[in-house]
Amino acid sequence: MKILMQIPLKFRINFILLMSLIQLLGQDSLHINNLHHSVAKPQVLLLNSYHKGFLWTDDITKGVEDIFNQKKVDLYVEYMDTKRQFNEEYLTLFHRLLEIKFKKHHYDLVITSDDNAFNYIKGRGRSLFSNVPLVFCGVNYLKKETLDTLYGVTGVNEKIDLLSNLNLIQQIHETCRKVVIITENTPTGVHIQKEINRIKEQSLTSLDIETLYDIAFDDLEKRLKNLTPETIVLHTIFSRDKIEQYIDIDEAAERICSASPVPVYGSWDFTLGYGIVGGYLVNGYQQGVDAAKMALEILDGKSPNEIPVKWHTPARPIFDDRQLSFRNISDTKLPAGSVILFRPKSFYKEYKLLFINISVVIALLMIAVLGLLSGYLRTKASKIQIQESEELFRKLAQTAPVGILLYQNNHWIFANEAAEKIFGYSLDELKANELFIMVAPDYREKVKERVMLRQQNLPAENEYELKIVTKEGVEKWVLLDGCTIKYNGAFAGLVSILDISKLKNSNDKLNNLQNFLSNIINSMPSAMASLNQEGQVLLWNEQFEKKTGIRAEVARGHKLTELIPDFKKYTSLIDESISEQKTIHRLKQTRMTEKGKVFEDITLFPIAVESSKGVTLRIDEVTEKIQMEEMMVQSEKMLSIGGLAAGMAHEINNPIAGMLQNAIVLENKLLKNSPKNLDIAREVGLDFEALGQFIEKRNIRKHLELIHDSGLKAADIVTNMLSFARKSESNFNYIRLPNLISKTLEILKNDYDLKKNYDFKKIKISQTYAEDLPEIKCEETKIQQVIMNILRNGAEAMGEYTIKNADPEIGIHAYRKGNLIHLIIENNGPPIPDSIRNRIFDPFFTTKEIGKGTGIGLSVSYFIITKNHNGNMWVKSGKNETTKFIIELPLNERNDSNETSNI
């Protein structure tokens, strides 16, 4: 700079001007060169229907870029963003933007991805790209006639394989009856809906298909949460909902899979990894690759019309291993050639870094020592250093916790003490035997293959597990880590061996313990579920599966209140049990199920592991127990009433006897024309004949008869009450039941009551008896009383009930079942409500008005059957059913030849 300042001013100015001119000429030359290169390189526009960040669009773009990066192509990428913006005003503004942006720019070719970009180019976009070849991809369900009017167009059709996915679902889930297909109301979604309708119309699947589209996302999640176990979800695409809300496709897939209690399958690979099980998936990257390759053919001079459209869209069966495990789906159910992603690493992979580090350090040490050893052979001057290094290596190798071995030319040449201890062979014994002496037979071929590869310096698997057999014949599991080294001028194999038998055994014992505990929990009669602090299910035994119909793998991770809404009432108890760490019992809790009302004992056991808390819920159904308790209470009540009845009968007997006796005496003294009555009448000046006429006209005779009849009825009631309380076999005889029933019906034919609106003569009676019906030993009058009570009650009930399109009818049937006689008496009267049916045999219980019934007829009948005859009696009645009284009487073998039938 100082030298330049010493030059005269005019020379300095000329020098600056000259340098400026050279610079300008250089820039123009550079610009011309750049222009030459830009013209030489083809200009290609990739017009995407959607936005950057949309996984499908990004995959297509990457496919195009990867192909074009191999060639000299200038790629320009534009995004229409029609997932988030799609209306006429926006499309008009977008077209105007492209007009301004590309008014003076020429493209050699245009690639479009998806329907909206393709429709734009073949529509209003033709004004900008009228003579530019077009390659499309991602266009859904394209028809051949659409291309007939276009020139210079080819590309890749996109068509998801709905039918293959439906067949796949049927193949994997044999109990599936219904598939819910989720899609959106966009051009792609409309094409999918048409394909679904085609499958339905042509009956290409036996599955019941329901389509969910044009729906708000919140409503979609609610619909999914209520799906039943026999339903499967097929998710196609859903990123814009009914209220024009845009959701990223990965977020949409995660929310759909989280909401669904059943497995979710997909159609595009960009949903894999976000909760779907898998399916025949279309790949966006491959669409971009195929489109870019077609574009290169056109840029090389081939006409687009000479390149056939790829109509078939390849879809591979791809699955997420995590979801297969979660949904308990076996690999054997998957199609041949399936790709399974997200496989967990094997057991030894957890220790991979440690083993690699040890192996690398040892290998480096061995290489260093072997290098020193080789140097020792070349020069005596390094003998001491080599000896020291060799001694260092041996100490390191001998003190290493893992077995270290070196083999070459199919012979062992080194083994440290740890290796000798693992195998049970000394180094000399290893050297004297063949290479694979300690390898278990099942693993020898695998080991041989890797040994040969290492000795030839070819790639071989470094780490793997195998089973060995020691010198004593003991089998062990070891982890082998190997590499290839150069030793004495030839390739050799250096391996490290770690004994993992204890780890394997511990892992097996842990698995066995888990299975053992799982079997214990599943074999328990109680329904058990464990919940974490948030109320999510951790454990769900088989009894809970049977109780709810929800499988354990579906229940895990979901909140209990979502699976069983009825349990929301226990939320506060669950929180209390967890927070206060106390056991809570709630007995005889009621819950409505498909079987009706059930009773359950609920027990909550708090659990705490380190900082994590939760609760175990145990449910024991005690409906039968409570019913038994009620029956026991009923029996106790009947016994106590029986004792009361006996006492009352004895107390009432005496006044009834006095009433009957005095009624007879009064009748004799007033009505009987006896000498003593005539003498007393004359004595008091009374005309006995006039007295008789007075008695007749005042109906005194009838009133006396009524008193006598009422007394007899009262005596019958007392007798029944005594029978109610006391069992007697003094009048037991063998009878034929049909004859007894016929005799009872004859009596009842004269039984009618206008007030109660019944008349047996107007009731249709049907009787059916088995031909092999044997005689039974019973008290004839008692059984007749039971039959008469049931028939009379039925007649009264039908008399008060208007039967539509039917006349009153009573059916009587008897047949033998084992050692029992079954007698069924049914009528087509009104059904008996549950509240009455449960108390119908209670003493003094009646639904009749005061004065019309005592409430002891059926209770006495019940005791005659159950106590006096060791039988059973119950009633069945329901809507649209007849009312049936069912009696079981035991058969008794005749053991007295003098016994004869009364009837």
Residue pairs with C-beta under 8 A, 6 or more apart in sequence:
4 12
4 15
7 15
38 74
40 72
41 72
41 73
41 74
42 72
42 73
42 74
42 108
42 109
42 299
43 74
43 76
43 105
43 106
43 107
43 108
43 109
44 68
44 73
44 74
44 75
44 76
44 107
44 108
44 109
44 110
44 111
44 295
44 299
45 76
45 77
45 78
45 102
45 107
45 109
45 110
45 111
45 129
46 61
46 64
46 75
46 76
46 77
46 78
46 111
46 112
46 113
47 78
47 80
47 110
47 111
47 112
47 113
47 117
47 120
47 121
48 57
48 60
48 61
48 77
48 78
48 79
48 80
48 112
48 113
48 114
48 117
49 57
49 80
49 82
49 83
49 112
49 113
49 114
49 115
49 116
49 117
49 118
49 138
50 56
50 57
50 79
50 80
50 81
50 82
50 83
50 113
50 114
50 116
51 57
51 79
51 81
51 83
51 84
52 58
52 61
52 79
53 248
54 83
54 239
54 248
54 249
55 249
55 250
55 270
55 284
56 114
56 138
56 249
56 268
56 270
56 284
57 79
57 113
57 114
57 284
58 284
59 270
59 283
59 284
59 285
59 287
59 288
60 113
60 137
60 138
60 284
60 285
60 287
60 288
60 291
61 77
61 113
61 288
62 285
62 288
63 284
63 285
63 286
63 287
63 288
63 289
63 290
63 291
63 292
64 75
64 111
64 288
64 289
64 291
64 292
64 295
65 75
65 288
66 288
66 289
66 292
67 288
67 289
67 292
67 293
67 296
68 75
68 292
71 296
73 296
73 299
76 107
78 98
80 94
80 116
80 117
80 120
82 116
83 186
83 239
83 240
83 246
84 240
84 246
86 116
86 186
91 120
95 120
95 124
95 125
98 125
98 128
99 128
102 128
107 129
107 132
108 132
108 133
108 299
109 132
109 133
109 134
109 135
109 295
109 298
109 299
110 121
110 129
110 132
110 133
110 134
110 135
111 134
111 135
111 136
111 137
111 291
111 292
111 295
112 118
112 120
112 121
112 134
112 135
112 136
112 137
112 139
112 155
113 136
113 137
113 138
113 287
113 288
113 291
114 137
114 138
114 139
114 140
114 158
114 188
115 138
115 139
115 140
115 187
115 188
115 191
116 187
117 136
118 136
118 139
118 155
119 187
121 129
121 134
122 134
122 150
122 153
131 152
132 152
133 152
133 153
133 298
133 304
134 150
134 152
134 153
134 154
134 155
134 304
135 153
135 154
135 155
135 291
135 294
135 295
135 298
135 304
136 142
136 153
136 154
136 155
136 156
136 291
137 155
137 156
137 158
137 287
137 288
137 290
137 291
138 156
138 158
138 284
138 287
139 155
139 156
139 157
139 158
140 158
140 159
140 187
140 188
140 191
140 192
141 157
141 158
141 159
141 191
141 194
141 195
142 157
142 158
142 309
142 311
147 153
147 309
151 305
152 303
152 304
152 305
153 304
154 294
154 298
154 304
154 305
154 307
154 308
154 309
155 291
155 294
155 309
155 310
156 287
156 290
156 291
156 294
156 309
156 310
156 313
157 309
157 310
157 311
157 312
157 313
158 282
158 287
158 313
159 311
159 312
159 313
160 192
160 236
160 267
160 268
160 280
160 282
160 313
160 315
161 267
161 280
161 282
161 313
161 315
162 181
162 192
162 195
162 196
162 199
162 234
162 236
162 267
163 199
163 204
163 205
164 280
164 315
165 234
165 265
165 267
165 279
165 280
166 179
166 199
166 204
166 205
166 207
166 209
166 234
167 205
168 265
168 279
168 280
168 317
168 335
169 176
169 179
169 207
169 232
169 234
169 265
170 176
170 205
170 206
170 207
171 333
171 335
172 329
172 333
172 334
173 232
173 263
175 229
175 230
176 207
176 230
176 231
176 232
177 207
177 208
177 230
177 231
178 207
178 208
178 209
178 210
178 230
178 231
178 232
179 207
179 208
179 209
179 210
179 231
179 232
179 233
179 234
180 210
180 211
180 212
180 223
180 224
180 227
180 231
180 232
180 233
180 234
181 192
181 196
181 209
181 210
181 211
181 212
181 233
181 234
181 236
182 212
182 213
182 220
182 233
182 234
182 235
182 236
182 238
182 256
183 189
183 192
183 193
183 211
183 212
183 213
183 236
183 237
183 238
184 213
184 214
184 237
184 238
184 239
184 240
184 241
185 213
185 214
185 240
185 242
186 237
186 240
188 237
189 213
189 236
189 237
192 236
192 237
193 211
193 213
196 209
196 211
198 204
199 205
199 209
200 209
212 220
212 223
214 242
215 223
215 241
215 242
216 241
216 242
216 243
216 245
217 238
217 241
217 245
217 247
217 252
217 255
220 238
220 241
220 256
220 259
221 255
221 256
221 259
224 233
224 256
224 259
224 260
224 261
225 259
225 260
225 261
225 562
227 233
227 260
227 261
227 262
228 262
229 261
229 262
229 549
229 550
229 551
229 554
231 262
232 262
232 263
232 264
232 265
233 256
233 260
233 262
233 263
233 264
233 265
234 264
234 265
234 266
234 267
234 279
235 253
235 256
235 257
235 264
235 265
235 266
235 267
235 271
235 276
236 266
236 267
236 268
237 249
237 267
237 268
238 247
238 249
238 252
238 256
239 246
239 247
239 248
239 249
239 252
240 246
240 247
241 247
247 255
249 270
249 271
250 270
250 271
250 274
253 266
253 271
253 274
253 275
253 276
254 274
254 275
256 264
256 275
257 264
257 274
257 275
257 276
258 275
261 550
261 554
261 558
261 563
262 554
263 277
263 323
263 327
263 329
264 275
264 276
264 277
265 276
265 277
265 278
265 279
266 272
266 276
266 277
266 278
266 279
266 281
267 279
267 280
267 281
267 282
267 315
268 281
268 282
268 284
269 281
269 282
269 283
269 284
269 318
270 284
271 281
272 278
272 281
272 318
272 320
272 341
273 320
273 341
273 342
275 323
276 320
276 323
277 319
277 320
277 323
277 324
277 327
277 329
278 317
278 318
278 319
278 320
278 323
278 324
278 338
279 317
279 318
279 319
280 315
280 316
280 317
281 315
281 316
281 317
281 318
282 313
282 314
282 315
283 314
283 315
283 316
286 314
287 313
290 310
294 304
294 307
297 307
298 304
298 307
316 337
316 339
317 334
317 335
317 337
317 338
317 339
318 338
318 339
318 340
318 341
319 334
319 338
319 339
319 340
319 341
320 340
320 341
320 342
321 340
321 341
321 342
321 343
321 344
322 342
323 329
324 331
324 340
326 553
326 556
327 553
328 551
328 553
331 338
331 340
334 340
345 352
346 465
347 465
347 500
347 503
347 504
347 507
348 355
348 463
348 464
348 465
348 479
348 500
351 479
351 498
352 463
355 402
355 463
355 479
355 481
355 496
355 498
356 462
356 463
356 481
358 400
358 402
358 481
358 496
359 481
359 482
359 483
359 494
359 496
362 396
362 397
362 400
362 404
362 494
362 496
363 483
363 485
363 494
365 392
365 393
365 396
365 397
366 393
366 397
366 406
366 485
366 494
367 485
367 486
368 389
368 393
369 389
369 390
369 392
369 393
370 485
370 486
370 487
370 488
372 382
372 385
372 386
372 389
372 390
373 386
373 389
373 390
374 488
375 382
375 386
376 382
376 383
376 386
376 387
397 404
397 414
397 416
398 416
398 417
398 418
400 416
400 418
400 496
401 418
402 418
402 496
402 497
402 498
403 415
403 416
403 418
403 419
403 420
403 421
403 422
403 423
403 478
403 496
403 497
403 498
403 499
404 414
404 415
404 416
404 418
404 419
404 494
404 495
404 496
404 497
405 412
405 414
405 415
405 416
405 419
405 430
405 494
405 495
405 497
406 412
406 413
406 414
406 415
406 487
406 492
406 493
406 494
406 495
407 413
407 435
407 451
407 455
407 492
407 493
407 495
408 455
408 487
408 488
408 490
408 491
408 492
408 493
409 455
409 490
410 434
410 435
410 451
410 455
411 431
411 435
412 427
412 430
412 431
412 435
413 431
413 487
413 492
414 427
415 423
415 425
415 427
415 430
418 497
419 497
420 426
420 427
422 468
422 470
422 476
422 478
422 497
422 499
423 430
423 438
423 468
423 470
423 471
424 470
424 471
424 472
424 474
425 433
425 437
425 438
425 470
425 471
429 471
430 437
435 451
436 444
436 447
436 448
438 468
438 469
438 470
438 471
439 447
439 466
439 468
439 469
440 466
440 467
440 468
440 469
440 475
442 467
443 466
443 467
446 464
446 466
447 466
449 460
450 460
450 461
450 482
451 493
453 459
453 460
454 460
454 482
454 483
454 484
454 491
454 492
454 493
455 484
455 491
455 492
455 493
456 491
457 484
457 491
460 482
460 484
462 481
462 482
462 483
463 479
463 480
463 481
463 482
464 479
464 480
465 477
465 478
465 479
465 480
465 500
466 477
466 478
466 480
467 475
467 476
467 477
467 478
468 475
468 476
468 478
469 475
469 476
470 476
476 499
476 501
477 499
477 500
477 501
477 503
477 504
478 497
478 498
478 499
478 500
478 501
479 497
479 498
479 500
480 495
480 496
480 497
481 495
481 496
481 498
482 493
482 494
482 495
482 496
483 493
483 494
483 495
484 491
484 492
484 493
484 494
485 491
485 492
485 493
485 494
486 492
521 528
521 539
521 541
522 541
522 542
522 543
524 541
524 543
525 543
525 620
526 543
526 618
526 619
526 620
527 541
527 543
527 544
527 546
527 547
527 618
527 619
527 620
527 621
528 539
528 541
528 543
528 544
528 616
528 617
528 618
528 619
529 537
529 539
529 540
529 541
529 544
529 555
529 560
529 616
529 617
530 537
530 538
530 539
530 607
530 614
530 615
530 616
530 617
531 537
531 538
531 560
531 574
531 614
531 615
531 616
531 617
532 538
532 612
532 613
532 614
533 578
533 612
533 613
533 614
534 559
535 559
535 560
535 561
535 571
535 574
536 557
536 558
536 559
536 560
537 555
537 556
537 557
537 558
537 559
537 560
537 563
538 556
538 614
539 552
539 616
540 550
540 552
540 555
540 556
541 552
542 552
544 550
544 552
544 555
544 619
545 551
545 552
547 619
547 621
548 555
548 563
548 564
550 563
555 563
560 567
560 617
561 567
561 568
561 571
566 591
566 592
570 586
570 602
570 604
570 617
573 584
573 586
573 602
573 604
574 604
574 615
574 617
576 582
576 584
577 583
577 584
577 604
577 605
577 606
577 615
578 606
578 613
578 614
578 615
580 606
581 606
581 608
581 613
582 606
583 603
583 604
583 605
583 606
584 603
584 604
585 601
585 602
585 603
585 604
586 601
586 602
586 603
587 601
587 602
587 622
588 599
588 600
588 601
588 622
588 626
589 599
589 600
589 601
589 602
590 597
590 598
590 599
590 600
591 597
591 598
591 600
592 598
598 621
598 623
599 621
599 622
599 623
599 625
599 626
600 619
600 620
600 621
600 622
601 619
601 620
601 622
602 617
602 618
602 619
603 617
603 618
603 619
603 620
604 615
604 616
604 617
604 618
605 615
605 616
605 618
606 613
606 614
606 615
607 613
607 614
607 615
607 616
608 614
634 841
634 842
637 842
637 843
638 841
638 843
638 859
638 862
638 863
641 724
641 843
641 859
642 724
642 725
642 863
642 867
643 725
645 721
645 722
645 724
645 725
645 843
646 721
646 722
646 724
646 725
646 726
648 721
649 718
649 719
649 721
649 722
649 725
652 714
652 718
653 715
653 718
656 711
656 714
656 715
656 718
659 707
659 711
659 714
660 708
660 711
660 712
660 715
663 704
663 707
663 708
663 711
664 708
666 704
667 701
667 704
667 708
668 674
669 677
670 691
670 695
670 700
670 704
671 692
671 695
671 701
671 704
673 688
673 692
677 688
678 688
681 687
681 688
681 691
695 701
717 854
717 856
720 785
720 856
720 860
721 856
721 860
723 782
723 860
723 863
723 864
723 868
724 843
724 856
724 859
724 860
724 863
727 867
727 868
728 779
728 868
729 779
731 779
731 780
731 781
732 777
732 778
732 779
733 777
733 778
733 779
733 780
733 899
733 900
733 901
733 902
734 775
734 776
734 777
734 894
734 899
734 900
734 901
734 902
735 775
735 776
735 777
735 778
735 780
735 783
735 901
735 902
735 903
736 773
736 775
736 901
736 903
737 769
737 773
737 775
737 776
737 783
737 814
737 821
737 823
738 767
738 769
738 773
738 814
739 903
740 780
740 783
740 784
740 787
740 903
741 767
741 787
741 812
741 814
743 784
743 903
744 784
744 787
744 788
744 791
745 760
745 765
745 791
747 788
748 760
748 788
748 791
748 792
748 795
749 760
749 761
750 760
751 760
751 792
751 795
752 758
752 759
752 760
752 761
753 759
753 796
756 796
756 799
756 800
756 852
757 799
757 800
758 795
758 796
758 798
758 799
759 799
760 791
760 795
762 808
763 795
763 798
763 808
763 809
763 810
764 807
764 808
764 809
764 810
765 809
765 810
765 811
765 812
766 809
766 810
766 811
766 812
767 811
767 812
767 813
768 811
768 812
768 813
768 814
769 813
769 814
769 815
770 814
770 815
770 816
772 816
773 814
773 815
773 816
773 821
774 816
774 821
774 891
775 901
776 821
776 889
776 891
776 892
777 892
778 869
778 889
779 864
779 868
779 869
780 902
780 903
782 864
782 868
782 869
783 864
783 869
783 889
785 860
785 861
785 864
786 861
786 864
786 865
786 887
787 825
789 857
789 858
789 860
789 861
790 825
790 858
790 861
790 885
791 810
791 825
792 857
793 857
793 858
794 810
794 825
794 827
794 829
794 883
795 808
795 810
795 827
797 827
797 829
797 830
797 883
798 808
798 827
798 828
798 829
799 808
800 830
801 829
801 830
803 828
803 829
806 828
808 827
808 828
808 829
809 827
809 828
810 825
810 826
810 827
811 824
811 825
811 826
811 827
811 882
812 823
812 824
812 825
813 822
813 823
813 824
813 826
814 821
814 822
814 823
814 824
815 821
815 822
816 822
816 891
819 890
819 891
820 871
820 888
820 889
820 890
820 891
821 888
821 889
821 890
821 891
822 886
822 887
822 888
823 886
823 887
823 888
823 889
824 884
824 885
824 886
824 887
825 884
825 885
825 887
826 882
826 883
826 884
826 885
827 882
827 883
828 882
828 883
829 883
830 883
831 877
831 878
831 879
831 881
831 883
832 840
832 875
832 877
832 883
836 847
837 875
837 877
839 845
840 858
840 875
841 858
841 859
841 861
841 862
841 873
842 855
842 859
843 855
843 856
843 859
844 854
844 855
844 856
844 859
845 855
845 859
846 853
846 854
846 855
847 853
861 873
862 873
865 871
865 872
865 873
865 887
865 888
865 889
866 872
866 873
869 889
869 890
870 890
871 887
871 888
871 889
871 890
872 887
872 888
873 885
873 886
873 887
873 888
874 885
874 886
875 883
875 884
875 885
875 886
876 883
876 884
876 886
877 883
877 884
